[in-house]
Amino acid sequence: MIRLAEGVYSWGYFNTEKKYNFNGFLLATGTSVVVVDPPTLSRDDEAYYDQLGLVPDLFVITNRNHVRALDWFLKRKAAPVAMHEADVAAADIPVDRKVQDGEVLGGALEVLHLPGKSQGEIGLYWRARKLLLLGDAIIAPNGALRLIPEAKLDDPQRLRKSLQRLRDCDFDAVLMADGDPLLSDAKAQVHGFLSSLS
């Protein structure tokens, strides 16, 4: 687990089959502590997490495939689980908060509905921090932006269209649940990628 910025922590592991990192995030918004798409923690990650003393009061799952190691956290401290309403039935976990586009979670994180990979795919936009967090809508193996293979997309055309709304967000950094983060010049890189999709 590492601190990327004030109140922004990340951990992950390298998936040898896909050959890129699976990442999770802990965000302290000032009014809430939110865990997003939590992968398995190493023993060192667990020790770092315990040392932080930040207790999650909300878990956000960006799509039906990112439940990951949620159970590890829930066994330690129960808190509501949030997911877009369109993915709840396919996720096979109890969901306490079925979210929709535009809702604000944890006092700061705006839900961006980005359907196409799955019908309930979401991103999170922390407007005040100029930070964007994406699940599977875009991935970044070795920092190179791309879509997951088309065969794994529910609706490739819908995804390409829904991603264009990211042009309306003002962000400096993008955290990726799959791949590597873009910690500088992120807006220009994302806009360039979006142009390549049309």
N, C-alpha and C positions, 0 to 999 in steps of 0.2 A: 504494500500500500504506500502511495506517495502523495504528498501535498502538491497540487498543481498551482494553486492560488489560495488566497484567504478563503476558508470555508469550502474549498473544492478538493476532494480527495479521490484517488482512483486506485484500482488494483485489477489484476487480471492474470491470465496465463496464456501461453502460446499453444494454439491448437495445431498439433503436428499434421493432422489430416488436411486441414484447410490452409495451413501455413500462414496464419496471422493470429493476432491477439484477440481474445475475448475479454472485454473490460466491463467493470462495474463502477459505480460512482456513489459517493457519499457527499451530499450537498447540505451545508449549514446555511440556511437562507437568512438567519436572524430571528425568524419566528418559528422555524421548523427545522427538523433534521430529516432529510429525504434520502433513501437508498434507491438507486435505479439499476435495474437489470443485473442483479448480483451474481457474478460467477463464483466458483469455488475459491475459498481463501486458503493460502498456504499457512503454515504455522506462524511464519513471520508476519503475514498479513493479519492474522488473528491477534497476535501480540500488539501490533501497531494499533489496530482497531480498539482493543481493550484500553490501551494507554490514552487514546484520544478522549475517551469518556463521553463521546457523542452518542446518544441513544435515539435511534430512529423513531419518529412518530408517524411515518408514512413510507410505504414501499410502492414504487411505480414500475410497472412492467410495460415496456414499449410495444411488445407484440407477443403473440401466443407462443413463440419459440424462445422467449427470453426469461422464462421462470427460473431457470438455472438453479442457484443454491439458495433460493428464497427461504427454504425450510430451515436452513442453519440459523438465519436471523430470527425467524419466527419462534424457534425453540428457545431462544435467549430472551426475547421480548416481543410479545404480540403487539402488532400495530396494524392499522388498516392497509389493505392492498388495493391499489388503483390500477385500472386498465381500461382501455377504450371499450365501450359497450359492444362493438362489433366483433371483438376477439374473445370475449368472455367465454362463450360456449365452447370454443375450440381449445381453450387453455387448460381445462380440467383442474382448476384450483379454485378455492373460494375467493371471490372478489367482493370486497366491501364497498368499493366506490367505482361505479361505472361512469367513466368520464366521457365528455364530449369536447369537440373543438372549441377553443376559446376559454375553457375553464382555467382558473389559476390554482395551482397546487402548492402547498407549503408556503403560501403567502407571496410567492415570487415567480413560480414556474408556469408559464403559459403553455397549454396543451395545443400542439399543432397536429391536426389530423392529416396524415400523409398516406392515404390508402393506395394500395397497388401491390406492395409486397404481400401484405395481408390486408383484409378489409379494415382492421382496427389498428394499423400501424400508426404510432404517434412519435413526434419529437417533442422536446421541451425547450422553451425559449426563455432564458433569464434576461429580460430586457435591460434591467439596471446594470447588469454585469457584462452586457454584450456577449453573452455566451449561448451557444446552441448545442443541444445534445441530441444525437440521433441513434436510433436502434439499428434497424436493418434497411431503412429507406435509402441510405447511402453507406457504403463501407469504405475503409481506407487501408488496405494492406500496404505496409511500408509507406504510408502517407499518400498513396496514389488513389484518388477517388474513383469509385466505380459502383455499379449496381451488382447485386448478387446474381448468379446465373439465371437467365430468363426462365428456365424450366422450374425454378423455385418461386417464381413470382405469381401471385394470384391473377394479376392483371397488369402486364408490363406497360401498356399505353396509359392506363390510369395513373400508375406510379410516375411516369415521366411528366404527366400533366400536373399532378398534385405537388411534385417537387418544385415547380416553378414559383410557388408561393414563398419559397425561401428568399426570393429576391426582395421581398418586402420587409425582411428582418435585418436589423442593423447589428452585426456581430463581428467580433474580432477573433474569436476562437470557436472551434467546433470539437466537441468530445464525441468520439465514436465508440459505440458498444462493440463493434467489430472493426479491428484495424488499429491505426495509430491516430492520435489527436492532431489537429491542426491548431497550433498555438500562436501562430502569427500569419498575417496576410490571408486569413481564412476566407473572408468574404470574396476577395478576388478569385481565389481558387475555386470556391463553390460556384460563383457566377460563371466562370469559364467552363466548369463541368456541366452546368445546366444548359449552357449554349450548345454544347456538344450533343445534348439529348434531343434537340429539336430538328 
